[in-house]
Amino acid sequence: MATAETGAGAPVPGGRPSNAADASGPASARAGGVPAVSMRGVTKRFVGVVANDHVDLEVAPGEVHALLGENGAGKSTLSNVLTGLYRPDEGTIRLFGQEVSFSSPRDAIAAGVAMVHQHFRLVTKFTVAENFLLGSGGAYDAKTAAQRIRELGEEYGLPVDPDANVWELSVGEQQRVEILKALDRRARILILDEPTAVLTPQEADALFATMRRMADDGRSVIFISHKLQEVMKVSDRVTTLRDGKTVGTVVTAETTSAELARQMVGRSVVFSADDTADRPEVDPDRVVLDVRGLSAEGVRPQSSPKGVDLQVHAGEIVAICGVSGNGQRELAAAIYGIRRRTAGTVAIDGVQSRQKGPRESTALGLAFIPEDRLRTGLSPSLPIHANLALKGYRRPPLSRGPFLDGRAIRARAEELVRRYGIKTPSIDTPTRVLSGGNVQKVLLAREIGSDPHILIASTPTRGLDVGAIETVRHLLMDAARAGTGVLLITEDLDEAMALAHRIVVMFEGRVVGEFPRGHYDIERIGLLMGGHTGDREGAA
């Protein structure tokens, strides 16, 4: 139980810190009162790992405070401590000056701390109002809940139909339901974990406006994000974690994206959408992927590819953008041969695929980076050298007739580990123990190392820290420079604009727009991603 009376019914303190304030001073001095959150010396240990090592975090009332760090830096652990999922081994937590100790998330919610997770906790078959009432502890009153949803939605710019089933809502609307639930429980401290990962640019801008409105009402918003440009846009201050320790806290207006990236990874990180130096040259006479009228079965009707036409040339990077669940994943699977095509054709470097599955696609020169690198792309319990050989073990030099050549497999693995900078104690290390970035490097090394004609990369930077993202993007660019065509499937529009020669937009399984480099219209692309198609064609 909480050790202090910080219940949900307490008044919300006002005041918003100035961006011109000194980040090194106490939050109370900037906000005109005690900090909303003060975590001092928080330490959390797991077997063999110190996830949080004497971490300090101070958040003022009425502040949007960004929390940055690489994967494994301790952000999620710290959030779980603050929301009562974990209990710290050392350190203190104070809310508005009163020390608290939570035994469960219920205690944290009662004290006014709520979290909107990246993966929503909604029952999709229930209506919005029914989900709103789950866990509220009161009597079931759908009419009152619906009225409350409308009132909060109007107040915070989060409109949603209380009578709609959750499965009928867009991802952005589902996120609104989670936020409205937190607001209804009088959350004074709201943690948002990667909240824009599945939003269109317009939905992200609307969310930022809501965050500012909540801060203006005196609530404290802790914003966890990998997207530095968003942090710079919406936050008042930023706290960076690295290796489980606090690097420091800075005023957003007094820093830069480059400096924040350097704090996160301990070195300079440079990758810009305006960087055109040594951009891959496209061979317009060689089509390495030719998709004509492709249709396939999806998990839902909205995610079923319908009559997709698509071409990728040698050396070209084509990005397919869309909100998650609009057929991008199914399109990649159908091209590769792991999902049955119901219509249409696929040709790889001029050779027609006969729908004989992934083995045929690989033999034709198609490489595939799946969305789930550990469950689909790799065998996590196998050593690195075995995973690097999974696609080529049937052919020389990795095999001789029916027999594997262990020496050749190990030599090839050592070469790929060096070439792709995979950080590992040895090639015998189980792949599952590597960091997310190094796991992705193993997958990229195996696929790009086979010198494919076409590489399909499905959300290759999802869940990676800024340093690993930089590495993966450069590897994709290097592959294109070597003449490989790259079909990049991403929900990150900034990534698409940084890498692609062309952007293709999908909505509900159909191609609804196409934009060549130099004619990117982020407003138009965002509208198409959200289903506001208007005419079919994008920019010429």
SELUMFI-417907 format. One record per residue (C-alpha): x, y, z. Coordinates in steps of 0.2 Angstrom, whole numbers, padded with zeros to 4 digits, always signed. Example, Ala and Ser with C-alpha at 12.3 -4.5 7.8 and 13.67 -1.06 7.14 Angstrom:
+0062-0022+0039;+0068-0005+0036;
//
This chain:
+0000+0000+0000;+0005+0018-0002;+0013+0025+0013;+0006+0043+0011;-0011+0050+0008;-0008+0055-0011;-0025+0048-0016;-0034+0052-0033;-0046+0064-0025;-0032+0077-0020;-0031+0093-0030;-0020+0095-0045;-0006+0108-0042;-0004+0121-0055;+0011+0129-0063;+0022+0125-0077;+0041+0127-0078;+0049+0139-0089;+0060+0132-0103;+0073+0146-0098;+0075+0139-0081;+0091+0131-0074;+0089+0112-0076;+0102+0109-0062;+0091+0117-0049;+0077+0109-0040;+0061+0106-0049;+0052+0115-0034;+0061+0131-0038;+0055+0131-0056;+0037+0126-0053;+0034+0136-0037;+0032+0121-0026;+0038+0104-0022;+0042+0091-0036;+0027+0081-0042;+0039+0066-0043;+0056+0064-0034;+0065+0048-0036;+0082+0047-0027;+0095+0034-0028;+0083+0021-0035;+0091+0004-0038;+0083-0011-0045;+0093-0028-0047;+0088-0044-0056;+0098-0059-0057;+0115-0054-0064;+0109-0037-0069;+0108-0020-0061;+0094-0012-0071;+0093+0004-0061;+0109+0010-0052;+0105+0024-0040;+0094+0033-0053;+0088+0051-0049;+0073+0058-0058;+0063+0074-0054;+0048+0080-0063;+0039+0096-0059;+0020+0099-0058;+0014+0105-0075;+0029+0098-0085;+0031+0087-0100;+0047+0077-0095;+0055+0066-0108;+0064+0050-0103;+0078+0045-0115;+0090+0030-0116;+0095+0015-0126;+0087-0002-0125;+0092-0009-0108;+0096+0008-0101;+0083+0006-0087;+0069+0017-0093;+0056+0003-0093;+0062-0003-0076;+0061+0014-0069;+0043+0017-0075;+0038+0000-0068;+0045+0005-0051;+0035+0021-0052;+0019+0013-0057;+0021-0001-0043;+0025-0016-0054;+0042-0017-0046;+0048-0013-0029;+0065-0004-0028;+0079-0012-0019;+0086+0005-0013;+0081+0023-0015;+0065+0033-0011;+0050+0039-0021;+0041+0055-0016;+0025+0062-0024;+0022+0080-0021;+0034+0079-0006;+0027+0064+0003;+0036+0047+0002;+0027+0033-0005;+0030+0014-0006;+0019+0004-0019;+0015-0014-0017;+0005-0015-0034;-0001-0004-0048;-0017-0002-0039;-0008+0007-0026;+0000+0018-0039;-0016+0022-0048;-0024+0027-0031;-0010+0039-0028;-0013+0047-0045;+0001+0038-0056;-0005+0030-0072;+0004+0023-0087;-0002+0021-0105;+0008+0006-0112;+0015+0005-0130;+0004-0011-0132;-0013-0006-0126;-0023-0015-0112;-0040-0015-0120;-0053-0029-0123;-0056-0027-0141;-0073-0035-0141;-0080-0023-0128;-0086-0006-0132;-0076+0010-0127;-0088+0013-0112;-0086-0005-0106;-0067-0004-0107;-0068+0013-0098;-0077+0004-0083;-0065-0010-0082;-0055-0009-0066;-0065+0007-0060;-0071-0002-0045;-0088+0007-0046;-0106+0001-0051;-0108-0003-0070;-0116+0012-0078;-0113+0013-0096;-0124+0029-0099;-0114+0038-0086;-0097+0032-0093;-0102+0037-0110;-0106+0055-0104;-0090+0055-0095;-0080+0050-0110;-0088+0063-0121;-0084+0077-0107;-0066+0072-0106;-0064+0070-0124;-0071+0087-0127;-0060+0095-0113;-0044+0087-0119;-0046+0086-0138;-0048+0067-0138;-0065+0063-0146;-0070+0045-0147;-0087+0036-0149;-0091+0028-0132;-0103+0016-0140;-0090+0009-0153;-0082-0008-0151;-0063-0006-0148;-0059-0017-0163;-0068-0004-0174;-0057+0010-0169;-0040+0016-0177;-0025+0013-0167;-0024+0032-0163;-0042+0031-0156;-0038+0016-0145;-0024+0026-0138;-0036+0040-0134;-0047+0027-0124;-0032+0023-0113;-0028+0041-0110;-0046+0045-0106;-0046+0030-0093;-0031+0038-0085;-0038+0055-0084;-0055+0048-0077;-0045+0040-0063;-0038+0058-0059;-0020+0054-0064;-0009+0068-0059;+0006+0059-0066;+0004+0051-0083;+0018+0040-0091;+0017+0038-0110;+0028+0024-0117;+0033+0027-0135;+0015+0034-0138;+0018+0039-0156;+0025+0023-0162;+0008+0018-0171;+0001+0036-0175;+0001+0046-0191;+0009+0063-0191;-0007+0071-0188;-0012+0060-0174;+0005+0063-0166;+0003+0082-0167;-0015+0080-0159;-0007+0070-0145;+0006+0083-0142;-0007+0096-0141;-0016+0085-0128;+0000+0083-0118;+0003+0101-0117;-0016+0104-0112;-0013+0091-0098;+0003+0100-0092;-0006+0117-0093;-0019+0109-0081;-0005+0105-0069;-0003+0087-0073;+0015+0080-0075;+0018+0070-0091;+0033+0058-0092;+0036+0055-0111;+0046+0040-0116;+0052+0040-0134;+0066+0035-0146;+0061+0050-0158;+0072+0064-0154;+0063+0076-0165;+0047+0073-0155;+0056+0075-0138;+0063+0092-0144;+0046+0097-0150;+0035+0093-0135;+0045+0092-0119;+0051+0105-0106;+0066+0095-0099;+0074+0078-0104;+0082+0065-0092;+0094+0053-0101;+0098+0036-0094;+0113+0025-0100;+0118+0008-0093;+0106+0010-0079;+0112+0026-0073;+0107+0044-0074;+0117+0054-0087;+0109+0070-0083;+0094+0082-0085;+0094+0096-0097;+0081+0110-0102;+0075+0105-0120;+0076+0123-0126;+0095+0123-0121;+0100+0107-0130;+0100+0099-0147;+0095+0082-0155;+0113+0079-0158;+0118+0082-0140;+0104+0071-0133;+0109+0057-0145;+0127+0058-0139;+0121+0057-0121;+0111+0042-0125;+0125+0032-0133;+0141+0040-0127;+0147+0046-0145;+0141+0057-0159;+0127+0050-0170;+0124+0058-0187;+0110+0053-0199;+0100+0066-0207;+0086+0065-0220;+0095+0079-0229;+0111+0069-0230;+0112+0066-0249;+0131+0062-0250;+0135+0046-0258;+0116+0041-0260;+0114+0025-0269;+0112+0026-0288;+0096+0018-0296;+0098+0007-0311;+0082+0012-0320;+0084-0002-0333;+0085-0017-0320;+0069-0021-0311;+0074-0033-0296;+0056-0034-0289;+0040-0033-0300;+0024-0036-0291;+0008-0036-0302;-0010-0036-0295;-0005-0045-0279;-0019-0050-0267;-0017-0061-0252;-0027-0066-0236;-0024-0055-0221;-0028-0057-0203;-0043-0045-0205;-0051-0038-0221;-0042-0022-0218;-0025-0030-0218;-0027-0040-0234;-0017-0034-0249;-0028-0030-0263;-0022-0028-0281;-0005-0021-0276;+0007-0016-0290;+0025-0012-0285;+0042-0011-0293;+0059-0009-0286;+0075-0006-0296;+0093-0011-0293;+0100+0001-0280;+0083+0008-0276;+0076+0010-0258;+0057+0010-0259;+0048+0013-0242;+0030+0007-0239;+0022+0018-0226;+0006+0015-0217;-0002+0014-0199;+0001-0004-0192;-0012-0016-0198;-0015-0010-0216;-0008-0024-0225;+0011-0020-0225;+0016-0035-0215;+0005-0047-0226;+0011-0039-0242;+0029-0043-0237;+0025-0061-0232;+0015-0064-0248;+0030-0058-0258;+0042-0069-0249;+0031-0084-0250;+0026-0087-0232;+0008-0081-0235;-0003-0088-0249;-0006-0076-0263;-0024-0077-0270;-0020-0067-0286;-0006-0058-0295;+0012-0062-0299;+0029-0059-0291;+0045-0058-0302;+0063-0057-0294;+0076-0050-0306;+0065-0055-0321;+0062-0073-0315;+0044-0077-0310;+0040-0085-0293;+0030-0100-0294;+0023-0099-0276;+0034-0113-0269;+0038-0104-0253;+0053-0096-0245;+0066-0108-0251;+0061-0104-0269;+0062-0085-0265;+0079-0087-0257;+0086-0096-0272;+0079-0083-0284;+0089-0070-0274;+0076-0062-0261;+0082-0059-0244;+0070-0055-0229;+0071-0046-0213;+0055-0050-0204;+0047-0039-0191;+0050-0051-0176;+0068-0054-0177;+0069-0067-0163;+0054-0078-0166;+0053-0077-0185;+0070-0072-0191;+0082-0081-0180;+0083-0096-0169;+0087-0088-0152;+0094-0103-0144;+0106-0107-0158;+0124-0100-0157;+0128-0085-0168;+0137-0096-0181;+0122-0107-0184;+0110-0093-0186;+0122-0085-0199;+0122-0102-0209;+0103-0105-0208;+0100-0099-0226;+0115-0105-0235;+0120-0122-0227;+0113-0132-0242;+0125-0124-0254;+0144-0123-0255;+0155-0117-0247;+0145-0121-0231;+0141-0139-0237;+0149-0152-0247;+0136-0163-0255;+0125-0169-0240;+0138-0165-0227;+0140-0148-0218;+0157-0140-0218;+0159-0135-0200;+0176-0126-0203;+0168-0116-0217;+0153-0111-0207;+0164-0105-0193;+0175-0095-0205;+0160-0087-0213;+0153-0082-0196;+0169-0074-0190;+0170-0064-0206;+0152-0058-0205;+0154-0054-0186;+0169-0043-0191;+0161-0035-0206;+0145-0030-0198;+0152-0026-0181;+0142-0038-0171;+0147-0037-0152;+0148-0054-0145;+0160-0064-0134;+0162-0077-0148;+0152-0085-0162;+0147-0099-0151;+0137-0087-0140;+0118-0090-0140;+0110-0077-0151;+0096-0074-0137;+0109-0066-0125;+0114-0052-0137;+0107-0034-0136;+0092-0030-0148;+0104-0020-0160;+0116-0035-0161;+0103-0047-0164;+0097-0036-0178;+0115-0036-0185;+0116-0055-0185;+0100-0055-0196;+0106-0041-0207;+0123-0050-0209;+0115-0066-0214;+0103-0058-0227;+0113-0045-0234;+0129-0056-0234;+0120-0067-0246;+0122-0053-0260;+0103-0054-0264;+0095-0045-0279;+0081-0038-0267;+0080-0036-0248;+0063-0034-0239;+0066-0026-0223;+0050-0025-0212;+0052-0012-0198;+0070-0016-0196;+0074-0002-0183;+0058-0005-0172;+0063-0006-0153;+0081-0001-0156;+0091+0013-0148;+0097+0028-0158;+0115+0020-0160;+0108+0004-0167;+0096+0013-0178;+0110+0023-0186;+0120+0007-0189;+0105-0002-0197;+0101+0012-0208;+0118+0013-0214;+0118-0005-0218;+0103-0004-0229;+0111+0011-0238;+0127+0001-0241;+0116-0014-0248;+0108-0002-0260;+0125+0005-0265;+0130-0012-0269;+0116-0014-0281;+0103-0023-0270;+0085-0016-0271;+0078-0013-0254;+0059-0014-0250;+0058-0005-0233;+0042-0007-0223;+0041+0006-0209;+0029+0015-0199;+0042+0029-0195;+0039+0042-0208;+0055+0051-0204;+0065+0035-0207;+0056+0033-0224;+0061+0051-0229;+0079+0049-0223;+0082+0033-0233;+0070+0031-0248;+0070+0035-0266;+0051+0033-0266;+0038+0032-0253;+0022+0021-0256;+0008+0023-0245;-0004+0009-0240;-0021+0010-0232;-0033-0005-0229;-0022-0016-0241;-0022-0005-0255;-0008+0007-0262;-0016+0024-0261;-0002+0036-0265;+0016+0036-0271;+0029+0050-0269;+0046+0052-0277;+0061+0059-0267;+0061+0078-0269;+0042+0078-0269;+0038+0072-0251;+0023+0080-0244;+0022+0075-0226;+0005+0082-0223;-0002+0073-0238;+0007+0057-0234;+0000+0058-0216;-0018+0060-0223;-0016+0045-0234;-0010+0035-0220;-0025+0039-0210;-0037+0035-0224;-0041+0052-0231;-0038+0047-0248;-0047+0059-0259;-0040+0055-0276;-0029+0039-0278;-0013+0047-0284;+0000+0055-0274;+0013+0068-0280;+0020+0066-0297;
//
